[in-house]
């Protein structure tokens, strides 16, 4: 495998999701072959599914050999995607499925088209709708705070959330470095 291990990147990039503080996380991972990434992500999906966390490849790049890996909590994601305001927004963005897996398939297809980046991905990562819409309308400008995402409303709650995510990540990375398995980092 090239560079860091899948497990170390999983912990570094997805700690708040593993710990139950965030519904989803996304990271880019490269290996010698796409098949190696497919096998590793499938293995981790099988391992984490009983703990309430799923792992899936949202995008593969045959040129670079890299994949975008989405790690999420299906129950929490379903609540987000099906809240009335979020569902209305996704319909406006031409999402047609009422099933979560169908929406994930549409998101994956949009990522793979490599035209405009699908900024609605923020909802799938747990960003507030106000911030997703603000980012799209402002084209990434005029934000009140920038951290894990760009905030367009009151920065105080987001600042606290970002601090919690940073502390969680530091703790999980430290625990993993001491030899705790990834599964021990997953909150029920």
KEDO-785197 format. One record per atom (N, C-alpha, C): x, z, y; residue in one letter. Coordinates in steps of 0.05 Angstrom, whole numbers, padded with zeros to 5 digits, always signed. Atoms other than C-alpha are relative to their C-alpha. Layout:
N
XZYA/...
This chain:
188
+00017+00000-00023X/+00000+00000+00000X/+00018+00000+00025X/-00015+00001-00025X/+00025-00015+00070X/-00008+00022+00018X/+00006-00020-00020X/+00031+00039+00122X/-00011+00026-00013X/+00011-00026+00009X/-00010+00103+00114X/-00020-00004-00022X/+00019+00002+00022X/-00054+00118+00055X/-00029-00001+00010X/+00029+00001-00007X/-00129+00105+00056X/-00010+00028+00006X/+00009-00027-00003X/-00141+00179+00048X/+00008+00013+00026X/-00009-00012-00025X/-00099+00200+00108X/-00014-00013+00024X/+00014+00013-00022X/-00132+00148+00153X/-00029+00009+00000X/+00027-00010+00003X/-00200+00169+00126X/-00003+00027+00014X/+00001-00027-00012X/-00186+00241+00146X/+00004-00001+00030X/-00006+00001-00029X/-00156+00224+00214X/-00022-00013+00016X/+00020+00015-00016X/-00211+00176+00235X/-00028+00009-00005X/+00028-00007+00007X/-00272+00206+00201X/-00005+00030-00003X/+00003-00029+00004X/-00262+00281+00202X/-00027+00011+00011X/+00026-00011-00009X/-00324+00295+00246X/-00023-00009-00018X/+00021+00009+00018X/-00367+00253+00198X/+00002+00016-00026X/-00004-00016+00024X/-00337+00287+00137X/-00010+00028+00003X/+00007-00028-00005X/-00348+00355+00168X/-00029+00004+00009X/+00029-00003-00007X/-00421+00340+00186X/-00006+00003+00029X/+00004-00002-00029X/-00412+00337+00261X/-00009-00027+00012X/+00005+00027-00010X/-00423+00262+00269X/-00012-00017-00023X/+00013+00015+00022X/-00467+00213+00230X/+00016-00023-00011X/-00016+00022+00010X/-00416+00157+00224X/+00026-00004+00015X/-00026+00006-00011X/-00345+00135+00236X/+00009-00027-00010X/-00009+00027+00007X/-00309+00068+00233X/+00031+00000+00004X/-00028+00003-00003X/-00236+00052+00221X/+00010-00026-00012X/-00013+00024+00010X/-00191-00007+00208X/+00021+00008-00021X/-00020-00006+00020X/-00149-00007+00145X/+00011-00026-00012X/-00014+00022+00012X/-00097-00055+00118X/+00014+00009-00026X/-00014-00005+00025X/-00067-00059+00048X/+00013-00027-00008X/-00012+00024+00010X/-00029-00110+00007X/-00020-00022-00004X/+00020+00020+00005X/-00093-00145-00013X/-00028+00012+00008X/+00028-00009-00005X/-00167-00143+00005X/-00012+00013-00024X/+00011-00012+00024X/-00182-00128-00067X/+00008+00029-00003X/-00009-00028+00001X/-00141-00065-00063X/-00017+00018+00018X/+00017-00015-00018X/-00182-00042-00003X/-00028+00002-00012X/+00027-00001+00013X/-00247-00060-00039X/-00001+00021-00022X/-00001-00019+00022X/-00227-00020-00100X/+00002+00029+00011X/-00004-00027-00011X/-00205+00040-00058X/-00025+00010+00014X/+00024-00009-00014X/-00267+00041-00014X/-00023+00005-00020X/+00020-00004+00021X/-00312+00034-00076X/+00005+00027-00014X/-00006-00025+00013X/-00276+00092-00109X/-00008+00024+00018X/+00007-00022-00018X/-00285+00136-00047X/-00030+00001+00004X/+00030-00001-00002X/-00358+00116-00041X/-00011+00015-00024X/+00010-00014+00025X/-00370+00139-00113X/+00006+00030+00002X/-00008-00028-00002X/-00332+00203-00099X/-00016+00016+00021X/+00013-00015-00023X/-00366+00221-00033X/-00031-00002+00000X/+00029+00003+00000X/-00437+00197-00047X/-00015+00025-00009X/+00014-00025+00008X/-00456+00261-00086X/+00002+00022+00022X/-00003-00019-00021X/-00433+00299-00024X/-00015-00008+00025X/+00016+00008-00023X/-00479+00261+00023X/+00014-00019+00019X/-00015+00017-00018X/-00427+00213+00052X/+00004-00027-00015X/-00004+00027+00012X/-00422+00137+00039X/+00024-00013+00014X/-00023+00016-00010X/-00363+00090+00048X/-00006-00029-00006X/+00005+00029+00004X/-00372+00015+00058X/+00018-00017+00018X/-00015+00019-00017X/-00333-00044+00083X/-00021-00016+00016X/+00017+00015-00018X/-00368-00074+00144X/+00010-00027+00006X/-00012+00026-00006X/-00319-00130+00155X/+00027-00003-00014X/-00025+00006+00012X/-00262-00163+00118X/+00013-00023+00016X/-00014+00022-00013X/-00209-00206+00151X/+00021-00011-00019X/-00019+00012+00020X/-00175-00253+00101X/+00027-00008+00013X/-00025+00008-00013X/-00123-00273+00153X/+00019+00024+00002X/-00018-00023-00003X/-00096-00203+00168X/+00000+00019-00024X/+00002-00017+00023X/-00117-00170+00103X/-00011+00028+00007X/+00010-00025-00009X/-00151-00115+00143X/-00031+00001-00004X/+00029-00004+00002X/-00221-00086+00135X/-00009+00021+00020X/+00013-00021-00016X/-00268-00047+00180X/-00016+00017-00020X/+00013-00018+00019X/-00290+00013+00139X/-00019+00019+00015X/+00020-00017-00013X/-00354+00050+00157X/-00006+00023-00019X/+00005-00025+00015X/-00362+00122+00133X/-00024+00013+00014X/+00024-00010-00013X/-00431+00151+00145X/-00016+00019-00018X/+00019-00018+00014X/-00484+00202+00126X/-00027-00013+00001X/+00025+00016+00001X/-00545+00162+00103X/-00024+00014+00011X/+00024-00014-00009X/-00597+00215+00116X/-00001+00003+00030X/-00002-00003-00029X/-00573+00227+00187X/-00003-00027+00014X/+00002+00027-00011X/-00565+00153+00201X/-00029-00010+00000X/+00028+00008+00001X/-00636+00140+00178X/-00017+00012+00022X/+00015-00013-00022X/-00663+00191+00228X/+00007-00013+00027X/-00008+00013-00025X/-00623+00158+00284X/-00013-00028+00002X/+00009+00027-00001X/-00642+00087+00267X/-00030-00002+00002X/+00029+00002+00000X/-00716+00103+00258X/-00013+00017+00022X/+00013-00013-00023X/-00726+00146+00320X/-00013-00022+00016X/+00016+00021-00013X/-00777+00109+00362X/+00017-00016+00021X/-00015+00014-00021X/-00731+00093+00421X/+00022-00017-00012X/-00022+00015+00013X/-00673+00071+00377X/-00010-00024-00015X/+00012+00022+00015X/-00717+00029+00332X/-00010-00022+00019X/+00008+00020-00020X/-00747-00005+00394X/+00024-00016+00010X/-00025+00013-00010X/-00677-00019+00420X/+00011-00020-00020X/-00011+00018+00021X/-00654-00048+00354X/-00017-00025-00004X/+00018+00024+00001X/-00715-00093+00351X/+00006-00019+00023X/-00008+00016-00023X/-00697-00117+00421X/+00026-00015-00005X/-00026+00012+00006X/-00628-00132+00394X/-00002-00019-00025X/+00007+00018+00022X/-00661-00174+00339X/+00006+00011-00028X/-00002-00011+00027X/-00652-00126+00281X/-00028-00002-00012X/+00026+00006+00012X/-00707-00145+00233X/-00008+00018-00023X/+00006-00016+00023X/-00703-00097+00175X/-00008+00029+00007X/+00007-00028-00004X/-00737-00030+00171X/+00016+00018-00019X/-00016-00015+00019X/-00690-00010+00115X/+00028+00004+00011X/-00026-00005-00011X/-00624+00023+00134X/+00021-00019-00011X/-00021+00018+00012X/-00583-00019+00085X/-00003-00028+00011X/+00005+00026-00012X/-00615-00081+00115X/+00012-00001+00028X/-00012-00001-00027X/-00594-00059+00185X/+00030+00000-00002X/-00029+00000+00004X/-00524-00046+00159X/+00010-00028-00007X/-00007+00028+00007X/-00522-00116+00129X/+00000-00018+00025X/+00001+00016-00025X/-00543-00145+00196X/+00023+00007+00018X/-00023-00008-00017X/-00491-00104+00233X/+00026-00013-00011X/-00024+00012+00013X/-00438-00128+00183X/+00001-00030+00007X/+00000+00029-00005X/-00459-00201+00193X/+00007-00005+00030X/-00006+00003-00028X/-00455-00192+00269X/+00030+00005+00005X/-00028-00005-00003X/-00385-00163+00263X/+00016-00024-00010X/-00014+00022+00013X/-00364-00221+00218X/-00002-00026+00015X/+00003+00025-00014X/-00390-00275+00265X/+00021-00003+00022X/-00023+00001-00019X/-00333-00257+00313X/-00007-00014+00027X/+00008+00009-00027X/-00373-00278+00375X/+00002+00025+00017X/+00001-00025-00016X/-00394-00221+00421X/+00000+00024-00019X/-00001-00024+00016X/-00378-00153+00393X/-00028+00013+00001X/+00026-00013+00000X/-00443-00118+00371X/+00001+00029+00010X/-00003-00027-00012X/-00442-00059+00419X/-00021+00020-00009X/+00020-00018+00011X/-00505-00031+00387X/+00012+00016-00023X/-00014-00016+00021X/-00456-00006+00334X/+00002+00029+00008X/-00001-00028-00009X/-00453+00056+00377X/-00022+00017-00012X/+00021-00015+00013X/-00520+00078+00349X/+00007+00008-00028X/-00008-00005+00027X/-00492+00073+00279X/+00022+00021-00002X/-00021-00020-00001X/-00435+00118+00301X/-00009+00026+00013X/+00011-00025-00011X/-00480+00170+00332X/+00002+00002+00031X/-00001-00001-00030X/-00471+00152+00406X/-00028+00001+00010X/+00027-00001-00011X/-00531+00168+00449X/-00009-00027+00010X/+00011+00026-00009X/-00577+00109+00464X/+00006-00005+00029X/-00006+00003-00028X/-00567+00121+00538X/+00028-00012+00005X/-00027+00009-00004X/-00493+00109+00531X/+00004-00029-00012X/-00001+00027+00012X/-00501+00048+00485X/-00011-00021+00020X/+00013+00017-00020X/-00549+00016+00535X/+00016-00002+00025X/-00016+00000-00024X/-00506+00037+00594X/+00025-00017-00003X/-00023+00016+00005X/-00445+00005+00563X/-00006-00030+00001X/+00008+00029+00001X/-00481-00061+00550X/-00007-00009+00028X/+00009+00009-00027X/-00513-00064+00619X/+00023-00001+00020X/-00022-00002-00019X/-00449-00044+00656X/+00025-00015-00010X/-00022+00015+00012X/-00404-00086+00610X/+00026+00018-00002X/-00023-00019+00003X/-00360-00024+00599X/+00010+00013+00025X/-00009-00011-00025X/-00353-00006+00672X/-00020+00022+00010X/+00017-00019-00014X/-00383+00049+00717X/-00008+00024-00018X/+00005-00023+00018X/-00380+00104+00663X/+00007+00026+00014X/-00006-00026-00012X/-00379+00178+00680X/+00022+00015-00016X/-00021-00013+00017X/-00331+00197+00623X/+00007-00020-00022X/-00009+00017+00022X/-00289+00160+00572X/+00014+00018-00020X/-00012-00016+00021X/-00271+00193+00506X/-00004-00015-00027X/+00006+00014+00025X/-00296+00176+00436X/-00017-00025+00005X/+00015+00023-00010X/-00343+00129+00473X/-00002+00003+00030X/+00004-00001-00029X/-00360+00113+00546X/-00027+00012+00005X/+00024-00015-00006X/-00412+00160+00574X/-00011-00010+00026X/+00013+00010-00024X/-00463+00137+00625X/-00020+00020+00012X/+00018-00021-00011X/-00503+00201+00635X/+00017+00024+00008X/-00013-00025-00006X/-00484+00273+00645X/+00025+00003-00017X/-00024-00002+00016X/-00411+00280+00623X/+00004+00027-00014X/-00006-00027+00010X/-00414+00355+00609X/-00006+00003-00030X/+00004-00002+00029X/-00448+00352+00540X/+00019-00017-00017X/-00018+00017+00014X/-00405+00294+00519X/+00028+00012-00001X/-00026-00012-00001X/-00342+00330+00541X/+00002+00022-00022X/+00000-00021+00021X/-00361+00389+00496X/+00000-00012-00028X/+00001+00014+00026X/-00377+00342+00438X/+00028-00011-00007X/-00026+00012+00005X/-00310+00306+00446X/+00020+00022-00007X/-00018-00023+00006X/-00273+00374+00446X/-00005+00009-00028X/+00007-00008+00027X/-00310+00393+00382X/+00011-00020-00020X/-00011+00020+00018X/-00290+00327+00349X/+00030+00002-00002X/-00030-00003+00001X/-00217+00336+00369X/+00008+00024-00016X/-00007-00024+00014X/-00215+00407+00343X/-00005-00004-00030X/+00007+00006+00028X/-00249+00385+00278X/+00021-00018-00013X/-00020+00018+00010X/-00200+00328+00269X/+00026+00014-00005X/-00025-00014+00002X/-00140+00372+00282X/-00001+00019-00025X/+00003-00018+00023X/-00165+00423+00231X/+00000-00015-00027X/+00001+00015+00026X/-00181+00372+00177X/+00027-00013-00006X/-00026+00013+00005X/-00115+00335+00186X/+00020+00021-00010X/-00018-00022+00008X/-00078+00402+00180X/-00006+00009-00028X/+00008-00009+00027X/-00117+00423+00118X/+00008-00021-00020X/-00007+00021+00018X/-00106+00355+00086X/+00031-00001-00004X/-00029-00001+00001X/-00031+00359+00102X/+00010+00023-00018X/-00007-00023+00017X/-00030+00427+00067X/-00008-00004-00029X/+00007+00006+00028X/-00057+00394+00004X/-00029+00002-00008X/+00028-00001+00007X/-00132+00404+00008X/-00010-00028-00005X/+00011+00027+00006X/-00169+00345-00023X/-00021-00008+00021X/+00019+00011-00019X/-00213+00301+00020X/-00028+00013-00006X/+00026-00011+00007X/-00274+00327-00018X/-00005+00028+00011X/+00002-00027-00011X/-00259+00398+00006X/-00006+00000+00030X/+00005+00002-00029X/-00266+00374+00078X/-00028-00008+00006X/+00027+00010-00004X/-00337+00348+00068X/-00019+00024+00000X/+00020-00021-00002X/-00391+00395+00093X/-00025-00009-00014X/+00026+00007+00014X/-00456+00399+00054X/-00021-00010+00019X/
